[in-house]
Amino acid sequence: MFIGIPGELESALIDLPLPPWELDAPFLAKSTREQYRTALTDVPQFEETVTTLRHALTGEGGGYVVLRLGNLAKALGADDDRFLRLATAFAAEVAIPFSPFPRWPLWKDIGVKVDKDPGKSSGIGYNAFHMDLVNGTLPPDYTTLLCVRPDPLGGGPSILSNAHAAVARLSENSRALLAEQAYHYGTFYDLFGVGEECKPFPILDGSDPGEGFVRFTAKMLERSQLDQAHADAARQLAEELVRGQISFMLEPGDYLIVNQRRFLHGREALHDGQETVPATDRRLLLQLFLRAPADAGPAA
């Protein structure tokens, strides 16, 4: 779902001075969240916009939102601190912003590196369907991406797929295999706020087939040694995710928020010729993770 910002709200936000944020360990401090909420409560049409945002993420049939902040980005600068504070304030209305990477700030840059593994988020190739931090016992409830610059050559559409709808199209036998603790992917170290390492893990995480995480990354098919039956079930899921995918281009200032308990995400390949684009002009996204308050512990 795409949500535009009403003109009256845009005008008010441009002139709204939000204070710099503070962190409490990996989480956005409660005091900062309260300051942002107090400053925004009386801004015209803010509450209505936030209500629409929350419903699109958690209501029936929902699970993702693109909040169109392009006019604010133009007025303030897409990488300006004032704009990032506004984006953080919207995020804080959904759940608690946090950084699981102690060496990174709250917002993590995802640029383009032509010599990187093409399938990585900062690579130039196809980034297959996945959930972020798949191997933590408490993955982020939401992953978010703020577009500073799209691919100037016109590639790299975002792709999303309803994970539970894809699972529902599988055979009973495949679903049973996906529910077994037989899957693993990646390394786990120096992380905050995402629990302990989960290895091995079930792809279908939860007793209710329509809820819980679908702990999946298509990269496990190439980079994890799985037995044939479990690999086949995961491959079938990957095919169903592609079959049900939606895609769209993020524009400057677009803020994509994905409910990881419902949708998986990825990206089509960037356009050929990235090596001819100066590094400062290549696609640039900023990533922020969110923890639902019920899971945030003392930081809530």
Salt bridges, closest charged atoms under 4 A:
GLU47 OE2 - ARG37 NH1 3.01
ASP80 OD2 - ARG82 NE 3.09
GLU93 OE1 - ARG37 NH2 2.67
GLU93 OE1 - ARG54 NH2 2.78
ASP117 OD2 - ARG223 NH2 2.78
ASP132 OD1 - HIS130 NE2 3.33
ASP132 OD2 - HIS265 NE2 3.39
ASP141 OD1 - ARG261 NE 2.92
ASP141 OD2 - ARG291 NH1 3.01
GLU180 OE1 - HIS230 NE2 2.66
ASP205 OD2 - ARG215 NE 2.66
ASP227 OD2 - HIS230 ND1 2.64
ASP232 OD1 - ARG235 NH1 3.31
GLU240 OE1 - ARG169 NE 2.69
GLU240 OE1 - ARG243 NE 3.16
GLU251 OE1 - ARG68 NH2 3.46
ASP254 OD2 - ARG68 NH2 2.78
ASP295 OD2 - ARG261 NH2 3.48
